[in-house]
């Protein structure tokens, strides 16, 4: 999301919260902080940036998995990693998959139309129907391996000891609390000290949607 788009989003949110009392506003800040903190922790642990891209890997390690080929569709049970959303970086598998033929059946008349840009079906990680944009899918070929765990970066700094939410009169912030950890994280965030730029903290489109829904829920509860 661009800076201008984010600023406009914040302006619209500000108009929502202007009607809240101080107590209601603090509760809303707390709820937003918990959601955004959890999302950022999950992404850091998975080495995925808020924009949905895999972080630049350590030197000598390529991106895990491969992109889907043109015309290739996922198969039932095929292992893949998704680079976006709250479960980014976890190994996923479909129990069943929606196809153009299955979507065209009369019994599916009330379901969403088939879209070839997405892989859609019952997914075992979330235990529900999910759809995944093909651009963010990385297929894992071969047998499961522990090698990917050895190549992961930032295996500790997502923990509560280092990354927390903080509420003040200006709003709610997600920040690294340890001086050294904050320095290292900032160096990666902005690509300083010769490090590749790796965005550890930020807002995904999913984060902003959740925040908006939280604000609307709080407003509705106090009308």
N, C-alpha and C positions, 0 to 999 in steps of 0.2 A: 504494500500500500504506500502511495506517495505521501510526502509531508503535507501537501495541500489537501489531499483527500482525508488524511487523518485529522487535520485541523478542522475541517468542515464537520467531520463526524463528532469531534469533541464539542464543537459549538452546538450541534443539535442535541447532544446529551446534556449540556449545560442548561438548555432551555427546559428539559424535562425535570432536572433536579432542583431548579430554582424554587419550586413549590414545596419542597420537603422541609420538615423541621430539623433542627440540629441533631436530635437523637435519631430520627429516621435517616438522615444523611450519613451519619456515622455508621449505622447498621448497613446501609447500602455500600459504603466504601469497604467495609469489612468483607461483605459477600463478594464484591468484585475482586478484592485483593486475593481472596482464597482461590477463586476460579482462575485468575490470570497466573498466580504463583504456581498452581498445580500444572497448568498447561505448559509454562516455561520449564518447569522441572522435568516434565516428561520429554519435551523436545531436546533439552540439553542431554539428558540421559541417552536418548536415541541418536544424538549427533545430527539433529535436523533443525534447520533454521526456521524462524517464524514464518518466512515466506514459503515454506514447504520444500526448500532445496536441501539436499544432503550437504552437511558441512564439508569443506575442503579436507580430505583425509590427511593423515600423517604422511610424511614423505615416504615413498616406497609402497604405499597402499592405494589401490584404485578404488573406485566407488563399488560398493557391495551390490551384487546382483547385476542384471542387465535389463535394458529397456525391451518392451514388447516390440516385435517386428511388425511391419506393415501387414495387416490382415491376420495376424496371430491373435488368438483368443485364449484366455486362461482356461485351464481344465480343472475339473473337480479334483480336489486334493492337492493341486499344484501349489507349492510354497512360494510366497512372494512377500516383499516388504513394500509398504506404502509410505511415501515421504511427506504426507500432509495429514492434518487432523490430530485429535487428542491421543490417538493410538499410534502415532507416527513412529516408524522404526521397528515395530514388532512384526514377528513372522505371522503371516495370515494365510488362511486356506478357505476355499469355498466348499460347502457341503453339496450345494446345488447352484447352478448358474442360469440366469435368465438369458434367453436367446431370442432372436427375431421370431423364430417359429413358435416358441412357448408363449411369447408376449402376444402373438396374434390369435391365440386360442380364445374361443368364446367365453370360457370361464375366467379369462383375464381381462375382460372388456373394461373393468373399472380401475385397473392398475395403470401406472404411468407408462407412457409409450416407450418402446425400445429405442435406445440411443447408442449407436456404435462407438461413441467416444468414451463410454463407461463400461466397466465390468460390474455386473450386478447379480446378487444372489444371497443365499443364506451363508453367513460367514462365521466360522467357528470361534474366532478370537472374541468377537462382541456378542456371539450367540443371538444373532438377529439378522435381518435383511439389511445389507449395506451396499452402497455403490461406490466405485473407485474410478477416478479419472485416469485414463490410460497413461497420460503424461507423467504421473507420479508413481507408477507401478514399476518395481524392480524385481524381476523373476530370479528366484534362487534355484539353480540347476544342481543336480547331484544330491548326495546324502547330506543330512544335517551336520553341521560342523561347529566346533567351539572357537574356531579361528577368528570369527568376526568379533568375539568378545575381547580378544587380545588387541585388536586394532581400534577399539573404541577410545575416544578422548573424553575428558571431563567426567570421569566415573565417580567423582566424589563431590564436586562443587555444587551439584544440584540439591544436596542434602540441606536439611533445616539448619544445620550448624553454620552454613555459609550463605544460603540464599533465603531471604525472608521478605515479607511484605511489611510496609510501614505506613501508618495513617497519620496525617497531620491536617492542619487547616486548609492546605492547598489541595489535598487529595490523597491518593494512595499510590505508593511507589513499590516496585519490586527491585530489590537491590542486594548486592553482595556485601556482607557485613564485616568480613575479615579484610584487613588492609592489603595483605599480600594477594589473597584470592581476588579481591576487587581489582587490583592492579593487573593481574594476569588476565582476568575476564575482559577488562577494558582494552587491553592490548590486542586480544583476539577480536573483540567486537569491532574495533576500528582499524585493525591491521597494522598496529604500531610495532616498533622494535623488530621489524623484519618478519613478523608473523603473518600468515595468510589471514585475510579478513573472514571471520566466522561469527555470524550474528547469534549471540547466545540469548539475548533478551529482546522482546518485541511483541507485537500483536499480529496474530493471524486473522484472516477473515472470519474464521470460526470463533475466535476469541471475541471479536467485536460484536458478532451476532449474539453470543451468550451475554455479553455486557448489556446490550440493548434490551434483551429479554428480561434481564434482572431489573433494569430500570423501570421497564413497563410494568412488571409484576409489583414492584414496590409502590409505584404510582397508583395502580389499581387497588392495592390493599389499603390505601389511605385516602381514597376519594370520599 
